[in-house]
Each structure stands twice: as C-alpha cells, then as structure tokens.
C-alpha cells in the first residue's frame, strides 16, 4: 500500500524575505521582490533588473569557516533547510538516520565559484586555484552538506533538469517516501546565478527582459511581456510519511498526492508548440493522485513572462483540462519572486501549499494588456480567497523537461 506524504516544514531564502510568514504575506499582497541589479555590472547588458537578495549573511546560519567553503547556492540551501527543519520540529537525534534523506537540486550549481576560480587561474596561475574549488562548484554539494548537517544517511541525490529541477526533486522525494524507502526527506532547490557570465549568457540568448522598470519588467501572460527576470535563493521543504508525522504531533501544511514527469523531446530551449508533453505531465500527476481533472481548482503556473512559454503553457492547460480550463484559477508568482531557475519549483511549492492551507489564490501582478493567445483566468493583479482542495504546481525546463506536483489540502 502506498504511503501518504505530507509537508511538515518549509524554509525560504528569497528577495521577498527569509521567513516563510513574511514571504507569504508579501505574496498575498502582490509585492514585488524585483529591483535594479547591484550585484554585478550590467551597464553593457540589455537586462538591468533581477530579484536579488540584498542582505543575506551566511554566518547567520552557518559557521564562518564552513560558509567560506560553500558556494552561494549551497549557503542558500543550507540556510533554508535549517529553517525548514526547525519549523518541522524534527529532532535529528530521534530519527532513524537511514530512513531520512535529502534531494536538493540546482539548475546551474556553483557558477559564482567557477567564475571566481577561473579568473584566479588566468590572473594568478594554477597553483592559486582553491583546493575547495571542485567541492564548492559541483551541484550535488547542497544535498551533501544538508545530509552532513543532520547526519541523514538515507536516499540522497541531486537533480539537474534546468527550470524543472526542484519540482523533480520534490516529486522524486515524494516517491521515495510513498514507496516506503524513507520516513523523512529534505527536498527543494537552490540557485545563485546572478553572476557576470550567467547573466551575459541569458542575455545573449534573448531570454531575459529588456524592460528597465523593475515594477513592470516581469508580466506573465501579458501581451507586453518580453522575457524573464532572474531571481536567486532557495526553497526547501520537509516531506514526511503521514503516520510518522502524526505520531510526533507535527503541524501539517499540505499533502502531496501526485507527480508527473515528461519530456517534450523537441528543442533545447523552446517548448513544444503543440503542448503535448506539458499536458501529458499534468495528466500523469492527476492519474497518479487518482482524481479527476475537474477536482483541480488552482495551478501555480511556470509563467516565466517570455512570449513562447506563456503562450505554450496556456495551450498546455487547455489540452490537459479541456472545458475545465476556463474554470481554473492560474497565477504566476514569478511576477513577484522572479525566476529562480532550478529553485523556482520549490519556492512555488511553498506558495501552492500555503494557498491550499489558507484558501487564498496569489495574484499574477503587472497584468495590464490581455493577450488573445493567453485567455484564461490568471488571477490578475489582486489575489482572492477561494476554498480549493487540489492544486498543481508546474515547472518547465530547457531541454523540454516538464514536472508537475499535485497538492491536496490537508484537513
């Protein structure tokens, strides 16, 4: 018999704050965490805005010596994981260490370290490259560091599927618990890619906005959208087998009941124009949960504010839900958080779980000009109350990766 899986802890590091309550209050109010870029020089780049984290101090969470041996993305992950574990009330000393695991993903990993050490190599020679370069750069180190922090010796891996990364991490963790291989999984994603090389690369692709106004730059599903806004940070969840959580009296935020994963197998960056892979992904999550499409009340969309993605995702929803698509509430909270790439799905999983718990649909802000090809209910500009029982969070990544997580209100 399949085990039931619930969310008992959440941690966030984002441009909208590093406390879940304050972050959620900002999301409900439609506040934006997007601002002018200060971390790097963007004078010669077309994109001038990002969802930067302005005041993160790693030593608030991590020993100074160890923090220096971590890339920024790992620092974000460890900090968010500590907050999530604290919220969950789990006492690591009371846990069966081989039944507690970690799956943390990162789309890009330690690119800041890579750029810094490459500069040292060119300017100061190979002998000055840090011995910590490789373990700081590699994308699995967040999972490893969090496991070391708590002594969790169970299932541990790193997922890298571009912008679908943390949805895959959460979905894989859900399945590990559901099949009985773990009682607890720490999962999610972290990203710290506001760096000169990364930013220049996305600009060269033409993927990011050239709108210099941080207040309107990210406008998912709006006819004037022209590219995504990069964000940074981490979202980490504690998933737990339901009976294990109930036995220790844990607070439960939501239940995860379905997971779908497909690939477009179409193009390295563009979504399938027919929307078949994304639609099948949501259908599989619904089938996995054993419910009907009509049971879904809300979708937290991938909604990147790029011309191709938003048009394609609208088509995907229509293909997956038919006539019910017109009755669904859909919002892109990237309009407030920016696009955290490999961490996007986990930040949005936190939002979706809280949407179910509180019965509140977050808005898509900056929506002003309707697009005839994006003609569904995107909860424009102002959030609203709604008693929903099931919700899906979508993630779509370069390479055609699609991942959908299906959440159920816990009552």
Secondary structure as a PSIPRED ss2 file (coil, helix, strand):
# PSIPRED VFORMAT (PSIPRED V4.0)

   1 X C   1.000  0.000  0.000
   2 X C   1.000  0.000  0.000
   3 X C   1.000  0.000  0.000
   4 X C   1.000  0.000  0.000
   5 X E   0.000  0.000  1.000
   6 X E   0.000  0.000  1.000
   7 X E   0.000  0.000  1.000
   8 X E   0.000  0.000  1.000
   9 X E   0.000  0.000  1.000
  10 X E   0.000  0.000  1.000
  11 X E   0.000  0.000  1.000
  12 X E   0.000  0.000  1.000
  13 X E   0.000  0.000  1.000
  14 X E   0.000  0.000  1.000
  15 X C   1.000  0.000  0.000
  16 X C   1.000  0.000  0.000
  17 X E   0.000  0.000  1.000
  18 X C   1.000  0.000  0.000
  19 X C   1.000  0.000  0.000
  20 X H   0.000  1.000  0.000
  21 X H   0.000  1.000  0.000
  22 X H   0.000  1.000  0.000
  23 X H   0.000  1.000  0.000
  24 X H   0.000  1.000  0.000
  25 X H   0.000  1.000  0.000
  26 X H   0.000  1.000  0.000
  27 X H   0.000  1.000  0.000
  28 X H   0.000  1.000  0.000
  29 X H   0.000  1.000  0.000
  30 X C   1.000  0.000  0.000
  31 X C   1.000  0.000  0.000
  32 X C   1.000  0.000  0.000
  33 X C   1.000  0.000  0.000
  34 X C   1.000  0.000  0.000
  35 X E   0.000  0.000  1.000
  36 X E   0.000  0.000  1.000
  37 X C   1.000  0.000  0.000
  38 X C   1.000  0.000  0.000
  39 X C   1.000  0.000  0.000
  40 X C   1.000  0.000  0.000
  41 X C   1.000  0.000  0.000
  42 X C   1.000  0.000  0.000
  43 X C   1.000  0.000  0.000
  44 X C   1.000  0.000  0.000
  45 X C   1.000  0.000  0.000
  46 X C   1.000  0.000  0.000
  47 X C   1.000  0.000  0.000
  48 X C   1.000  0.000  0.000
  49 X E   0.000  0.000  1.000
  50 X E   0.000  0.000  1.000
  51 X E   0.000  0.000  1.000
  52 X C   1.000  0.000  0.000
  53 X C   1.000  0.000  0.000
  54 X C   1.000  0.000  0.000
  55 X C   1.000  0.000  0.000
  56 X C   1.000  0.000  0.000
  57 X C   1.000  0.000  0.000
  58 X H   0.000  1.000  0.000
  59 X H   0.000  1.000  0.000
  60 X H   0.000  1.000  0.000
  61 X C   1.000  0.000  0.000
  62 X C   1.000  0.000  0.000
  63 X C   1.000  0.000  0.000
  64 X H   0.000  1.000  0.000
  65 X H   0.000  1.000  0.000
  66 X H   0.000  1.000  0.000
  67 X H   0.000  1.000  0.000
  68 X C   1.000  0.000  0.000
  69 X C   1.000  0.000  0.000
  70 X C   1.000  0.000  0.000
  71 X C   1.000  0.000  0.000
  72 X H   0.000  1.000  0.000
  73 X H   0.000  1.000  0.000
  74 X H   0.000  1.000  0.000
  75 X H   0.000  1.000  0.000
  76 X H   0.000  1.000  0.000
  77 X H   0.000  1.000  0.000
  78 X H   0.000  1.000  0.000
  79 X H   0.000  1.000  0.000
  80 X H   0.000  1.000  0.000
  81 X H   0.000  1.000  0.000
  82 X H   0.000  1.000  0.000
  83 X H   0.000  1.000  0.000
  84 X H   0.000  1.000  0.000
  85 X H   0.000  1.000  0.000
  86 X H   0.000  1.000  0.000
  87 X H   0.000  1.000  0.000
  88 X H   0.000  1.000  0.000
  89 X C   1.000  0.000  0.000
  90 X C   1.000  0.000  0.000
  91 X C   1.000  0.000  0.000
  92 X H   0.000  1.000  0.000
  93 X H   0.000  1.000  0.000
  94 X H   0.000  1.000  0.000
  95 X C   1.000  0.000  0.000
  96 X C   1.000  0.000  0.000
  97 X H   0.000  1.000  0.000
  98 X H   0.000  1.000  0.000
  99 X H   0.000  1.000  0.000
 100 X E   0.000  0.000  1.000
 101 X E   0.000  0.000  1.000
 102 X E   0.000  0.000  1.000
 103 X E   0.000  0.000  1.000
 104 X E   0.000  0.000  1.000
 105 X E   0.000  0.000  1.000
 106 X C   1.000  0.000  0.000
 107 X C   1.000  0.000  0.000
 108 X C   1.000  0.000  0.000
 109 X C   1.000  0.000  0.000
 110 X C   1.000  0.000  0.000
 111 X H   0.000  1.000  0.000
 112 X H   0.000  1.000  0.000
 113 X H   0.000  1.000  0.000
 114 X H   0.000  1.000  0.000
 115 X H   0.000  1.000  0.000
 116 X H   0.000  1.000  0.000
 117 X H   0.000  1.000  0.000
 118 X H   0.000  1.000  0.000
 119 X H   0.000  1.000  0.000
 120 X H   0.000  1.000  0.000
 121 X H   0.000  1.000  0.000
 122 X H   0.000  1.000  0.000
 123 X H   0.000  1.000  0.000
 124 X H   0.000  1.000  0.000
 125 X C   1.000  0.000  0.000
 126 X H   0.000  1.000  0.000
 127 X H   0.000  1.000  0.000
 128 X H   0.000  1.000  0.000
 129 X C   1.000  0.000  0.000
 130 X C   1.000  0.000  0.000
 131 X C   1.000  0.000  0.000
 132 X C   1.000  0.000  0.000
 133 X H   0.000  1.000  0.000
 134 X H   0.000  1.000  0.000
 135 X H   0.000  1.000  0.000
 136 X H   0.000  1.000  0.000
 137 X H   0.000  1.000  0.000
 138 X C   1.000  0.000  0.000
 139 X C   1.000  0.000  0.000
 140 X C   1.000  0.000  0.000
 141 X H   0.000  1.000  0.000
 142 X H   0.000  1.000  0.000
 143 X H   0.000  1.000  0.000
 144 X H   0.000  1.000  0.000
 145 X H   0.000  1.000  0.000
 146 X H   0.000  1.000  0.000
 147 X H   0.000  1.000  0.000
 148 X H   0.000  1.000  0.000
 149 X H   0.000  1.000  0.000
 150 X H   0.000  1.000  0.000
 151 X C   1.000  0.000  0.000
 152 X C   1.000  0.000  0.000
 153 X C   1.000  0.000  0.000
 154 X C   1.000  0.000  0.000
 155 X C   1.000  0.000  0.000
 156 X E   0.000  0.000  1.000
 157 X E   0.000  0.000  1.000
 158 X C   1.000  0.000  0.000
 159 X C   1.000  0.000  0.000
 160 X C   1.000  0.000  0.000
 161 X C   1.000  0.000  0.000
 162 X H   0.000  1.000  0.000
 163 X H   0.000  1.000  0.000
 164 X H   0.000  1.000  0.000
 165 X H   0.000  1.000  0.000
 166 X H   0.000  1.000  0.000
 167 X H   0.000  1.000  0.000
 168 X H   0.000  1.000  0.000
 169 X H   0.000  1.000  0.000
 170 X H   0.000  1.000  0.000
 171 X H   0.000  1.000  0.000
 172 X H   0.000  1.000  0.000
 173 X H   0.000  1.000  0.000
 174 X H   0.000  1.000  0.000
 175 X H   0.000  1.000  0.000
 176 X H   0.000  1.000  0.000
 177 X H   0.000  1.000  0.000
 178 X H   0.000  1.000  0.000
 179 X C   1.000  0.000  0.000
 180 X C   1.000  0.000  0.000
 181 X C   1.000  0.000  0.000
 182 X C   1.000  0.000  0.000
 183 X C   1.000  0.000  0.000
 184 X E   0.000  0.000  1.000
 185 X E   0.000  0.000  1.000
 186 X E   0.000  0.000  1.000
 187 X E   0.000  0.000  1.000
 188 X E   0.000  0.000  1.000
 189 X E   0.000  0.000  1.000
 190 X E   0.000  0.000  1.000
 191 X E   0.000  0.000  1.000
 192 X C   1.000  0.000  0.000
 193 X C   1.000  0.000  0.000
 194 X C   1.000  0.000  0.000
 195 X C   1.000  0.000  0.000
 196 X H   0.000  1.000  0.000
 197 X H   0.000  1.000  0.000
 198 X H   0.000  1.000  0.000
 199 X H   0.000  1.000  0.000
 200 X H   0.000  1.000  0.000
 201 X H   0.000  1.000  0.000
 202 X H   0.000  1.000  0.000
 203 X H   0.000  1.000  0.000
 204 X H   0.000  1.000  0.000
 205 X H   0.000  1.000  0.000
 206 X C   1.000  0.000  0.000
 207 X C   1.000  0.000  0.000
 208 X E   0.000  0.000  1.000
 209 X C   1.000  0.000  0.000
 210 X C   1.000  0.000  0.000
 211 X C   1.000  0.000  0.000
 212 X C   1.000  0.000  0.000
 213 X C   1.000  0.000  0.000
 214 X C   1.000  0.000  0.000
 215 X C   1.000  0.000  0.000
 216 X C   1.000  0.000  0.000
 217 X C   1.000  0.000  0.000
 218 X C   1.000  0.000  0.000
 219 X C   1.000  0.000  0.000
 220 X C   1.000  0.000  0.000
 221 X C   1.000  0.000  0.000
 222 X E   0.000  0.000  1.000
 223 X C   1.000  0.000  0.000
 224 X C   1.000  0.000  0.000
 225 X C   1.000  0.000  0.000
 226 X C   1.000  0.000  0.000
 227 X C   1.000  0.000  0.000
 228 X E   0.000  0.000  1.000
 229 X C   1.000  0.000  0.000
 230 X E   0.000  0.000  1.000
 231 X E   0.000  0.000  1.000
 232 X C   1.000  0.000  0.000
 233 X E   0.000  0.000  1.000
 234 X E   0.000  0.000  1.000
 235 X E   0.000  0.000  1.000
 236 X E   0.000  0.000  1.000
 237 X E   0.000  0.000  1.000
 238 X E   0.000  0.000  1.000
 239 X E   0.000  0.000  1.000
 240 X E   0.000  0.000  1.000
 241 X E   0.000  0.000  1.000
 242 X H   0.000  1.000  0.000
 243 X H   0.000  1.000  0.000
 244 X H   0.000  1.000  0.000
 245 X H   0.000  1.000  0.000
 246 X H   0.000  1.000  0.000
 247 X H   0.000  1.000  0.000
 248 X C   1.000  0.000  0.000
 249 X C   1.000  0.000  0.000
 250 X C   1.000  0.000  0.000
 251 X C   1.000  0.000  0.000
 252 X C   1.000  0.000  0.000
 253 X C   1.000  0.000  0.000
 254 X E   0.000  0.000  1.000
 255 X E   0.000  0.000  1.000
 256 X E   0.000  0.000  1.000
 257 X E   0.000  0.000  1.000
 258 X E   0.000  0.000  1.000
 259 X E   0.000  0.000  1.000
 260 X E   0.000  0.000  1.000
 261 X E   0.000  0.000  1.000
 262 X E   0.000  0.000  1.000
 263 X E   0.000  0.000  1.000
 264 X C   1.000  0.000  0.000
 265 X C   1.000  0.000  0.000
 266 X C   1.000  0.000  0.000
 267 X C   1.000  0.000  0.000
 268 X C   1.000  0.000  0.000
 269 X C   1.000  0.000  0.000
 270 X C   1.000  0.000  0.000
 271 X C   1.000  0.000  0.000
 272 X C   1.000  0.000  0.000
 273 X C   1.000  0.000  0.000
 274 X C   1.000  0.000  0.000
 275 X C   1.000  0.000  0.000
 276 X H   0.000  1.000  0.000
 277 X H   0.000  1.000  0.000
 278 X H   0.000  1.000  0.000
 279 X H   0.000  1.000  0.000
 280 X H   0.000  1.000  0.000
 281 X H   0.000  1.000  0.000
 282 X H   0.000  1.000  0.000
 283 X H   0.000  1.000  0.000
 284 X H   0.000  1.000  0.000
 285 X H   0.000  1.000  0.000
 286 X H   0.000  1.000  0.000
 287 X H   0.000  1.000  0.000
 288 X H   0.000  1.000  0.000
 289 X H   0.000  1.000  0.000
 290 X C   1.000  0.000  0.000
 291 X C   1.000  0.000  0.000
 292 X C   1.000  0.000  0.000
 293 X H   0.000  1.000  0.000
 294 X H   0.000  1.000  0.000
 295 X H   0.000  1.000  0.000
 296 X E   0.000  0.000  1.000
 297 X E   0.000  0.000  1.000
 298 X E   0.000  0.000  1.000
 299 X E   0.000  0.000  1.000
 300 X E   0.000  0.000  1.000
 301 X C   1.000  0.000  0.000
 302 X C   1.000  0.000  0.000
 303 X C   1.000  0.000  0.000
 304 X C   1.000  0.000  0.000
 305 X C   1.000  0.000  0.000
 306 X C   1.000  0.000  0.000
 307 X H   0.000  1.000  0.000
 308 X H   0.000  1.000  0.000
 309 X H   0.000  1.000  0.000
 310 X H   0.000  1.000  0.000
 311 X H   0.000  1.000  0.000
 312 X H   0.000  1.000  0.000
 313 X H   0.000  1.000  0.000
 314 X H   0.000  1.000  0.000
 315 X H   0.000  1.000  0.000
 316 X H   0.000  1.000  0.000
 317 X H   0.000  1.000  0.000
 318 X H   0.000  1.000  0.000
 319 X H   0.000  1.000  0.000
 320 X H   0.000  1.000  0.000
 321 X H   0.000  1.000  0.000
 322 X H   0.000  1.000  0.000
 323 X H   0.000  1.000  0.000
 324 X H   0.000  1.000  0.000
 325 X H   0.000  1.000  0.000
 326 X H   0.000  1.000  0.000
 327 X H   0.000  1.000  0.000
 328 X C   1.000  0.000  0.000
 329 X E   0.000  0.000  1.000
 330 X E   0.000  0.000  1.000
 331 X E   0.000  0.000  1.000
 332 X C   1.000  0.000  0.000
 333 X C   1.000  0.000  0.000
 334 X H   0.000  1.000  0.000
 335 X H   0.000  1.000  0.000
 336 X H   0.000  1.000  0.000
 337 X H   0.000  1.000  0.000
 338 X C   1.000  0.000  0.000
 339 X E   0.000  0.000  1.000
 340 X C   1.000  0.000  0.000
 341 X H   0.000  1.000  0.000
 342 X H   0.000  1.000  0.000
 343 X H   0.000  1.000  0.000
 344 X H   0.000  1.000  0.000
 345 X H   0.000  1.000  0.000
 346 X H   0.000  1.000  0.000
 347 X H   0.000  1.000  0.000
 348 X H   0.000  1.000  0.000
 349 X H   0.000  1.000  0.000
 350 X H   0.000  1.000  0.000
 351 X H   0.000  1.000  0.000
 352 X H   0.000  1.000  0.000
 353 X H   0.000  1.000  0.000
 354 X H   0.000  1.000  0.000
 355 X H   0.000  1.000  0.000
 356 X H   0.000  1.000  0.000
 357 X H   0.000  1.000  0.000
 358 X H   0.000  1.000  0.000
 359 X C   1.000  0.000  0.000
 360 X E   0.000  0.000  1.000
 361 X E   0.000  0.000  1.000
 362 X C   1.000  0.000  0.000
 363 X C   1.000  0.000  0.000
 364 X E   0.000  0.000  1.000
 365 X C   1.000  0.000  0.000
 366 X C   1.000  0.000  0.000
 367 X C   1.000  0.000  0.000
 368 X C   1.000  0.000  0.000
 369 X C   1.000  0.000  0.000
 370 X E   0.000  0.000  1.000
 371 X E   0.000  0.000  1.000
 372 X C   1.000  0.000  0.000
 373 X C   1.000  0.000  0.000
 374 X E   0.000  0.000  1.000
 375 X C   1.000  0.000  0.000
 376 X C   1.000  0.000  0.000
 377 X E   0.000  0.000  1.000
 378 X C   1.000  0.000  0.000
 379 X C   1.000  0.000  0.000
 380 X E   0.000  0.000  1.000
 381 X C   1.000  0.000  0.000
 382 X C   1.000  0.000  0.000
 383 X C   1.000  0.000  0.000
 384 X E   0.000  0.000  1.000
 385 X E   0.000  0.000  1.000
 386 X C   1.000  0.000  0.000
 387 X C   1.000  0.000  0.000
 388 X C   1.000  0.000  0.000
 389 X C   1.000  0.000  0.000
 390 X E   0.000  0.000  1.000
 391 X E   0.000  0.000  1.000
 392 X E   0.000  0.000  1.000
 393 X E   0.000  0.000  1.000
 394 X E   0.000  0.000  1.000
 395 X E   0.000  0.000  1.000
 396 X E   0.000  0.000  1.000
 397 X E   0.000  0.000  1.000
 398 X C   1.000  0.000  0.000
 399 X C   1.000  0.000  0.000
 400 X C   1.000  0.000  0.000
 401 X E   0.000  0.000  1.000
 402 X E   0.000  0.000  1.000
 403 X E   0.000  0.000  1.000
 404 X E   0.000  0.000  1.000
 405 X E   0.000  0.000  1.000
 406 X E   0.000  0.000  1.000
 407 X E   0.000  0.000  1.000
 408 X E   0.000  0.000  1.000
 409 X C   1.000  0.000  0.000
 410 X C   1.000  0.000  0.000
 411 X C   1.000  0.000  0.000
